[in-house]
Each structure stands twice: as structure tokens, then as C-alpha cells.
Amino acid sequence: MSPIYPSHLIRHVLWRGEQLLVRPVRVEDVAGYMAAATHCSLEDISARLLRGIRAVSQQLIARFTEIDYEQTMAFVAEGMKGDILACTRLVRDACNKSAEYAIIVRTDLQRQGLGTLMQTMLLDYATGLGLDEVWGLIDTENRKALGLMDRLGFTRSFHIDLPFVRVAKALG
Ligand SMILES: CC(C)(COP(=O)(O)OP(=O)(O)OC[C@H]1O[C@@H](n2cnc3c(N)ncnc32)[C@H](O)[C@@H]1OP(=O)(O)O)[C@@H](O)C(=O)NCCC(=O)NCCS
């Protein structure tokens, strides 16, 4: 049985004078994701996927769009022409008290506050779930993401042997 689409989570927000629809992802968003990926640098895609995968295939995108809206939630920011501008994702840990986030903003739309907007909305959503912590892994060289999470109050911890920084923010 397919999960029920959580339409109560749809929001209209103003970003740089443009009305954006921030909504949970849909299975039908594969084409929109593929189109958005053409506006993302390989470096940004690699940063989002933590170096693991550098090319975006339809099968990979399907993994991001087919979610249960319970353990995993993902939001897209849709522009007035229906194009996808940014995505966030939250995957709850087994303990159900914390969750891992991920975020990407189209490369051509960065440094205009969209990352802050989307990450803040994701944190609000996580707070509403009653989670204690949201965390993520960021490549140690990814200054853009580290800078954004610093400003949003995430704290960093380092792991010897790993090329990643764990960032975490306590909620509530
Ligand atoms: C990290 C990322 C999400 C940030 O997105 P973004 O939309 O550029 O974020 P913001 O615009 O909100 O903030 C970034 C910078 O723009 C600045 N900014 C915000 N609004 C601005 C505006 N209106 N005009 C000019 N600059 C602005 C912010 O001050 C910030 O500057 P800083 O880096 O000096 O702190 C984006 O770079 C990205 O998608 N990177 C690739 C994927 C990735 O690394 N994901 C993280 C791991 S999952």
C-alpha cells in the first residue's frame, strides 16, 4: 500500500520576492530532480552524497522520491514554474529520538538564503516530531555547508580516520 501523502505539511513561503511551495517530495518528482541536477555542480552533488556517488541516475533519484513519510521525510522547494530549487531530507534513527538530515540547493541559486530557509523549516519539522537531535555528516572540506550549520547553531565533532565532520543540533 502506498503511504498517504502528508499534504498538511505543504507551505507557501516568500523567497526573494518569489512565492515558493515547500512540500513533501512525491514519487512523480523524479523528472524534476533530474532537471534540478542539471543545475548542480558535480562538486555539490558529490558533497550531498558524501563522495560516494558522482552521477545522478533515475534509479538513484527514485530512492530519494519514494519515501514512507514516517522514518524518512523529504521536502522540495518548488518555484513558480514548478521547477525544483532545493531539497532537504530527514531520516529518523532507530531510537526515534534523533535523525540525520541532508540538504542541497541548486548551485545557481546558492548564497541567497535558500539553504537557511530550507534547513530552518526542516528543523521546525524535526522539533514538531519531538526529536532531541538532528545531525549530519559533512566533508571536512565543505566550507559552504559547515558555515551554514555553524550559523544555525550546530556543533561539530570530529572522528579520527573519517574525512567527515559530524554536526549536530539539540532541539526543544
Ligand atoms: C550548503 C548549502 C545547502 C548552502 O545553501 P545556500 O542556499 O547557499 O545557503 P544560504 O544562502 O542560506 O547561506 C549561504 C551563504 O549565503 C549568504 N547569504 C544568505 N542570504 C544572502 C543574500 N540574500 N545575499 C547574499 N548572500 C546571502 C549567507 O550569509 C551565507 O554566507 P556565509 O557562507 O558567509 O555564512 C549549499 O551550498 C549546497 O547545496 N551545497 C551542496 C550540498 C551540500 O554540501 N550539502 C551539505 C551536506 S548534506
The ligand as an SDF file (V2000), in Angstrom:
LIG
                    3D

 48 50  0  0  0  0  0  0  0  0999 V2000
   25.3200   24.1270    1.9110 C   0  0  0  0  0  0  0  0  0  0  0  0
   24.2340   24.7210    1.0440 C   0  0  0  0  0  0  0  0  0  0  0  0
   22.9450   23.9330    1.2860 C   0  0  0  0  0  0  0  0  0  0  0  0
   24.0070   26.1840    1.4320 C   0  0  0  0  0  0  0  0  0  0  0  0
   22.9120   26.6780    0.6690 O   0  0  0  0  0  0  0  0  0  0  0  0
   22.7240   28.2460    0.3720 P   0  0  0  0  0  0  0  0  0  0  0  0
   21.4040   28.4060   -0.2710 O   0  0  0  0  0  0  0  0  0  0  0  0
   23.8910   28.7680   -0.3480 O   0  0  0  0  0  0  0  0  0  0  0  0
   22.7020   28.8110    1.8580 O   0  0  0  0  0  0  0  0  0  0  0  0
   22.4130   30.3310    2.2790 P   0  0  0  0  0  0  0  0  0  0  0  0
   22.3200   31.2010    1.0930 O   0  0  0  0  0  0  0  0  0  0  0  0
   21.2440   30.3210    3.1890 O   0  0  0  0  0  0  0  0  0  0  0  0
   23.6780   30.6870    3.1150 O   0  0  0  0  0  0  0  0  0  0  0  0
   24.9680   30.6160    2.4880 C   0  0  0  0  0  0  0  0  0  0  0  0
   25.6560   31.9490    2.4740 C   0  0  0  0  0  0  0  0  0  0  0  0
   24.9240   32.8960    1.7220 O   0  0  0  0  0  0  0  0  0  0  0  0
   24.8040   34.1030    2.4830 C   0  0  0  0  0  0  0  0  0  0  0  0
   23.5480   34.7150    2.1410 N   0  0  0  0  0  0  0  0  0  0  0  0
   22.3460   34.3970    2.6300 C   0  0  0  0  0  0  0  0  0  0  0  0
   21.4160   35.1770    2.0870 N   0  0  0  0  0  0  0  0  0  0  0  0
   22.0480   36.0070    1.2210 C   0  0  0  0  0  0  0  0  0  0  0  0
   21.6370   37.0290    0.3580 C   0  0  0  0  0  0  0  0  0  0  0  0
   20.3420   37.3950    0.2720 N   0  0  0  0  0  0  0  0  0  0  0  0
   22.5530   37.6370   -0.4190 N   0  0  0  0  0  0  0  0  0  0  0  0
   23.8570   37.2750   -0.3330 C   0  0  0  0  0  0  0  0  0  0  0  0
   24.3100   36.3110    0.4830 N   0  0  0  0  0  0  0  0  0  0  0  0
   23.4180   35.6990    1.2580 C   0  0  0  0  0  0  0  0  0  0  0  0
   24.8220   33.6520    3.9040 C   0  0  0  0  0  0  0  0  0  0  0  0
   25.2260   34.7050    4.7680 O   0  0  0  0  0  0  0  0  0  0  0  0
   25.8360   32.5590    3.8300 C   0  0  0  0  0  0  0  0  0  0  0  0
   27.1100   33.1470    3.8560 O   0  0  0  0  0  0  0  0  0  0  0  0
   28.2830   32.5270    4.6790 P   0  0  0  0  0  0  0  0  0  0  0  0
   28.6680   31.2710    3.9390 O   0  0  0  0  0  0  0  0  0  0  0  0
   29.3270   33.5810    4.6280 O   0  0  0  0  0  0  0  0  0  0  0  0
   27.7510   32.2280    6.0470 O   0  0  0  0  0  0  0  0  0  0  0  0
   24.6230   24.6790   -0.4510 C   0  0  0  0  0  0  0  0  0  0  0  0
   25.8780   25.2710   -0.6100 O   0  0  0  0  0  0  0  0  0  0  0  0
   24.6520   23.2870   -1.0590 C   0  0  0  0  0  0  0  0  0  0  0  0
   23.6300   22.7790   -1.5040 O   0  0  0  0  0  0  0  0  0  0  0  0
   25.8410   22.6620   -1.0950 N   0  0  0  0  0  0  0  0  0  0  0  0
   25.9990   21.3290   -1.7390 C   0  0  0  0  0  0  0  0  0  0  0  0
   25.3680   20.2110   -0.9600 C   0  0  0  0  0  0  0  0  0  0  0  0
   25.9390   20.0970    0.4210 C   0  0  0  0  0  0  0  0  0  0  0  0
   27.0940   20.3490    0.6520 O   0  0  0  0  0  0  0  0  0  0  0  0
   25.0770   19.6930    1.3820 N   0  0  0  0  0  0  0  0  0  0  0  0
   25.5170   19.5230    2.7630 C   0  0  0  0  0  0  0  0  0  0  0  0
   25.7940   18.1170    3.1050 C   0  0  0  0  0  0  0  0  0  0  0  0
   24.3060   17.1610    3.1710 S   0  0  0  0  0  0  0  0  0  0  0  0
  1  2  1  0
  2  3  1  0
  2  4  1  0
  2 36  1  0
  4  5  1  0
  5  6  1  0
  6  7  2  0
  6  8  1  0
  6  9  1  0
  9 10  1  0
 10 11  2  0
 10 12  1  0
 10 13  1  0
 13 14  1  0
 14 15  1  0
 15 16  1  0
 15 30  1  0
 16 17  1  0
 17 18  1  0
 17 28  1  0
 18 19  1  0
 18 27  1  0
 19 20  2  0
 20 21  1  0
 21 22  1  0
 21 27  2  0
 22 23  1  0
 22 24  2  0
 24 25  1  0
 25 26  2  0
 26 27  1  0
 28 29  1  0
 28 30  1  0
 30 31  1  0
 31 32  1  0
 32 33  2  0
 32 34  1  0
 32 35  1  0
 36 37  1  0
 36 38  1  0
 38 39  2  0
 38 40  1  0
 40 41  1  0
 41 42  1  0
 42 43  1  0
 43 44  2  0
 43 45  1  0
 45 46  1  0
 46 47  1  0
 47 48  1  0
M  END
$$$$
